[in-house]
């Protein structure tokens, strides 16, 4: 039960799984050594006892992942519509209870577009048609100094990737003039899972996206741009490249999209009006 005068939160389990597991491997010299590898687990989402989808996930933030998935697929309009999220790894299931049920669920899930996301990337319904309704803050600005500060912080951030590889990482960062701080950093076996987990945690913590930067290690596809736009984030940064459709959607919604960003190198693809070089 929520305490008085605190933001509503659904009833949640705390079922994070270990992110890495140790196995024996033999190196090029024939020496056997213990080696960390990334976890990967199937997690089937059940909404009001109806099976929705199975996600392959690291399992580090399953409750936030489930909430963010419902948010980014536009299946629930607000966090207040979710009563509980209960994860049980013994049966690899996540039971989600909503307050009023999901309207038009069969219609929304009837048409799935397979995306380029690693693993189980899909987009339900007519999200592409809804992108016209996205409104990003007009006055948001990103400085080159803040971008460099974020890239420096990402470079030294302790990650599962440095230990075991095989994962994508996403970060939600602040945008503070000439500085930036990492507010959340999530890794998963698919970049779409990582962005969904951040979207879910933003809902839980009532964090708005208009004054934030979203960073990903993965490529900037149409799915990534759509999700960033739905989260209200005007700045999308990746150390990787982008796709044609990702570029087109970023132009359409006015997102400032920066790719190939490492150290002091980057390519500014869209939204130059929001970016300032000192």
C-alpha positions as CSV (number, residue, x, y, z in Angstrom):
1,X,0.0,0.0,0.0
2,X,1.3,3.5,-0.9
3,X,2.0,5.9,1.9
4,X,0.0,9.1,2.0
5,X,1.2,11.9,-0.2
6,X,3.6,9.7,-2.1
7,X,3.3,9.0,-5.9
8,X,1.4,5.8,-6.7
9,X,3.4,2.7,-7.4
10,X,2.0,-0.7,-8.3
11,X,2.8,-3.7,-6.1
12,X,6.1,-5.1,-7.4
13,X,8.3,-8.1,-6.7
14,X,12.1,-7.6,-6.5
15,X,13.2,-10.4,-8.7
16,X,16.4,-9.3,-10.4
17,X,18.5,-12.2,-11.5
18,X,22.3,-12.3,-11.5
19,X,23.6,-10.5,-14.6
20,X,26.6,-12.8,-15.2
21,X,27.4,-16.5,-14.7
22,X,30.8,-18.2,-14.6
23,X,31.7,-21.0,-17.0
24,X,35.0,-22.7,-17.9
25,X,36.6,-21.8,-21.1
26,X,40.0,-22.6,-22.7
27,X,42.1,-19.8,-24.1
28,X,44.4,-19.8,-27.1
29,X,47.3,-21.2,-25.1
30,X,45.2,-24.2,-23.9
31,X,44.8,-22.8,-20.4
32,X,41.4,-23.4,-18.8
33,X,40.0,-20.4,-17.0
34,X,36.8,-19.3,-15.3
35,X,35.0,-16.8,-17.6
36,X,32.0,-14.6,-16.9
37,X,29.2,-14.7,-19.4
38,X,25.9,-12.7,-19.7
39,X,22.7,-14.3,-18.4
40,X,19.8,-14.9,-20.7
41,X,16.3,-15.9,-19.6
42,X,12.9,-16.2,-21.2
43,X,10.3,-14.1,-19.5
44,X,6.6,-14.5,-20.6
45,X,4.4,-11.5,-19.8
46,X,0.8,-12.3,-18.8
47,X,-1.6,-9.4,-18.6
48,X,-4.7,-10.1,-16.6
49,X,-4.0,-13.8,-17.2
50,X,-3.7,-13.4,-21.0
51,X,-0.3,-14.4,-22.5
52,X,1.1,-11.4,-24.3
53,X,4.7,-12.0,-25.3
54,X,7.9,-13.8,-24.3
55,X,11.0,-11.6,-24.0
56,X,14.6,-12.9,-23.8
57,X,16.2,-10.9,-21.1
58,X,19.3,-10.5,-18.8
59,X,16.8,-10.4,-16.0
60,X,18.4,-7.6,-14.1
61,X,15.3,-5.4,-14.0
62,X,12.3,-7.5,-14.9
63,X,9.6,-5.5,-13.3
64,X,10.7,-2.2,-14.9
65,X,11.1,-4.1,-18.2
66,X,7.5,-5.3,-18.1
67,X,6.1,-1.9,-17.3
68,X,8.2,-0.2,-19.9
69,X,7.2,-2.7,-22.5
70,X,3.5,-2.0,-21.8
71,X,4.3,1.8,-21.9
72,X,6.2,1.8,-25.2
73,X,3.7,-0.5,-26.9
74,X,1.0,2.0,-25.9
75,X,-0.9,-0.8,-24.2
76,X,-1.5,1.1,-21.0
77,X,-1.9,4.9,-20.8
78,X,-0.4,5.5,-17.3
79,X,1.4,3.8,-14.5
80,X,-1.8,4.3,-12.4
81,X,-3.5,1.7,-14.6
82,X,-1.1,-1.1,-13.4
83,X,-2.1,-2.7,-10.1
84,X,0.8,-5.2,-9.7
85,X,3.8,-6.7,-11.5
86,X,4.8,-10.1,-10.1
87,X,7.8,-12.0,-11.5
88,X,8.3,-15.7,-10.8
89,X,11.6,-17.1,-12.3
90,X,10.6,-20.7,-11.3
91,X,8.1,-20.6,-14.2
92,X,9.8,-17.7,-16.1
93,X,6.6,-15.7,-15.9
94,X,5.6,-12.1,-15.1
95,X,2.0,-11.7,-14.1
96,X,0.7,-8.1,-14.6
97,X,-2.7,-7.0,-13.2
98,X,-4.3,-3.9,-14.6
99,X,-7.0,-1.8,-13.1
100,X,-9.4,-1.9,-16.0
101,X,-8.0,-4.4,-18.5
102,X,-6.4,-3.7,-21.8
103,X,-8.8,-2.2,-24.3
104,X,-8.7,-3.6,-27.8
105,X,-5.9,-5.9,-26.9
106,X,-6.6,-8.4,-29.7
107,X,-6.8,-5.7,-32.2
108,X,-3.6,-4.0,-31.0
109,X,-1.6,-7.3,-31.0
110,X,-3.0,-8.7,-34.2
111,X,-0.5,-6.8,-36.3
112,X,3.1,-7.1,-35.3
113,X,6.0,-5.6,-37.1
114,X,9.2,-7.5,-36.6
115,X,11.9,-4.9,-35.8
116,X,15.7,-5.0,-36.1
117,X,16.0,-5.3,-32.3
118,X,18.1,-8.1,-31.0
119,X,15.9,-11.0,-29.7
120,X,12.2,-10.3,-29.6
121,X,11.8,-6.9,-31.1
122,X,8.3,-6.2,-32.1
123,X,6.0,-3.1,-32.4
124,X,2.3,-3.6,-31.8
125,X,-0.5,-1.7,-33.5
126,X,-0.2,1.6,-35.3
127,X,2.6,3.2,-33.4
128,X,4.0,4.7,-36.6
129,X,0.6,6.4,-37.2
130,X,0.7,7.8,-33.6
131,X,4.1,9.4,-34.0
132,X,2.5,12.5,-35.4
133,X,1.0,13.2,-31.9
134,X,4.4,13.3,-30.2
135,X,5.4,16.8,-29.0
136,X,9.0,17.4,-27.8
137,X,9.9,20.6,-25.8
138,X,10.7,23.5,-28.2
139,X,13.3,25.2,-26.1
140,X,15.5,22.2,-25.2
141,X,19.2,22.7,-26.0
142,X,22.2,20.4,-25.8
143,X,25.8,21.7,-25.7
144,X,28.8,20.0,-27.1
145,X,30.3,20.2,-23.5
146,X,27.4,18.3,-22.0
147,X,27.7,15.7,-24.8
148,X,31.4,15.2,-24.1
149,X,30.8,15.0,-20.4
150,X,28.2,12.2,-20.9
151,X,30.6,10.3,-23.2
152,X,33.4,10.5,-20.6
153,X,31.0,9.2,-17.9
154,X,29.8,6.3,-20.1
155,X,33.4,5.4,-20.9
156,X,34.4,4.9,-17.3
157,X,31.1,3.5,-16.1
158,X,31.3,-0.1,-14.8
159,X,29.3,-2.3,-17.1
160,X,28.4,-6.0,-17.6
161,X,29.7,-5.5,-21.1
162,X,33.3,-5.0,-19.8
163,X,33.1,-8.2,-17.9
164,X,31.2,-10.5,-20.2
165,X,30.3,-8.7,-23.5
166,X,27.1,-9.9,-25.3
167,X,24.9,-7.1,-24.0
168,X,23.6,-3.7,-25.0
169,X,23.5,-0.7,-22.7
170,X,21.2,2.3,-22.4
171,X,21.5,5.3,-20.2
172,X,19.2,8.1,-19.1
173,X,21.3,11.2,-18.4
174,X,20.7,14.7,-17.2
175,X,21.2,17.8,-19.4
176,X,22.7,20.5,-17.2
177,X,24.2,23.2,-19.4
178,X,27.7,22.1,-19.9
179,X,27.4,19.0,-17.8
180,X,25.6,15.6,-17.8
181,X,25.1,12.9,-15.1
182,X,24.1,9.3,-15.7
183,X,20.7,8.9,-13.9
184,X,20.1,5.3,-14.9
185,X,22.1,2.7,-16.8
186,X,20.5,-0.6,-17.9
187,X,22.0,-3.4,-19.8
188,X,20.2,-6.3,-21.5
189,X,20.7,-8.9,-24.2
190,X,18.6,-6.7,-26.5
191,X,18.8,-2.9,-26.7
192,X,15.0,-2.7,-26.9
193,X,14.8,-4.4,-23.5
194,X,17.2,-1.9,-22.0
195,X,15.2,1.1,-23.3
196,X,11.9,-0.4,-22.1
197,X,13.4,-1.0,-18.6
198,X,14.4,2.7,-18.5
199,X,10.9,3.7,-19.7
200,X,9.3,1.6,-17.0
201,X,11.6,3.0,-14.3
202,X,10.9,6.6,-15.5
203,X,7.2,5.9,-15.0
204,X,7.7,4.4,-11.5
205,X,9.8,7.4,-10.4
206,X,7.7,10.0,-12.2
207,X,10.7,11.2,-14.3
208,X,9.9,13.4,-17.3
209,X,12.1,13.2,-20.4
210,X,12.0,16.7,-21.7
211,X,15.3,17.8,-20.0
212,X,17.1,14.4,-20.5
213,X,19.5,12.7,-22.9
214,X,19.1,9.1,-23.9
215,X,22.3,7.2,-24.7
216,X,22.6,3.7,-26.3
217,X,25.4,1.5,-27.3
218,X,23.2,0.0,-30.1
219,X,22.3,1.3,-33.5
220,X,19.5,4.0,-33.9
221,X,16.7,2.2,-35.6
222,X,13.1,3.3,-36.2
223,X,12.1,1.4,-33.0
224,X,14.7,3.2,-30.9
225,X,13.7,6.7,-32.2
226,X,10.0,6.0,-31.7
227,X,10.6,4.9,-28.1
228,X,12.7,7.9,-27.3
229,X,10.0,10.2,-28.7
230,X,7.3,8.4,-26.7
231,X,9.4,9.0,-23.6
232,X,9.5,12.7,-24.5
233,X,13.3,12.8,-24.8
234,X,14.6,15.3,-27.3
235,X,18.3,14.0,-27.5
236,X,19.3,10.6,-28.7
237,X,23.0,9.6,-28.7
238,X,24.6,6.3,-29.8
239,X,28.2,5.1,-30.2
240,X,26.9,3.1,-33.2
241,X,25.2,4.1,-36.5
242,X,21.6,4.5,-37.6
243,X,19.2,3.3,-40.2
244,X,17.4,5.2,-42.9
245,X,14.0,4.9,-41.2
246,X,15.4,5.9,-37.9
247,X,16.8,9.0,-39.6
248,X,13.5,9.8,-41.3
249,X,11.5,9.5,-38.1
250,X,14.0,11.5,-36.1
251,X,13.6,14.3,-38.7
252,X,9.8,14.1,-38.5
253,X,9.6,14.4,-34.7
254,X,12.5,16.8,-34.3
255,X,14.8,14.7,-32.2
256,X,18.4,15.7,-32.1
257,X,20.1,12.4,-33.2
258,X,23.9,11.9,-32.7
259,X,25.7,8.8,-33.8
260,X,29.2,7.3,-33.9
261,X,29.8,9.2,-30.6
262,X,33.0,8.1,-28.9
263,X,35.6,10.2,-27.1
264,X,35.6,13.6,-28.9
265,X,34.1,12.3,-32.2
266,X,30.5,12.3,-33.2
267,X,28.2,12.8,-36.2
268,X,25.1,15.1,-35.8
269,X,22.4,13.7,-38.1
270,X,19.2,15.5,-37.2
271,X,18.0,18.3,-34.9
272,X,20.9,20.7,-35.4
273,X,18.8,23.6,-34.1
274,X,18.9,22.1,-30.6
275,X,22.7,21.5,-30.6
276,X,25.2,24.2,-29.6
277,X,28.9,24.2,-30.1
278,X,30.7,26.6,-27.7
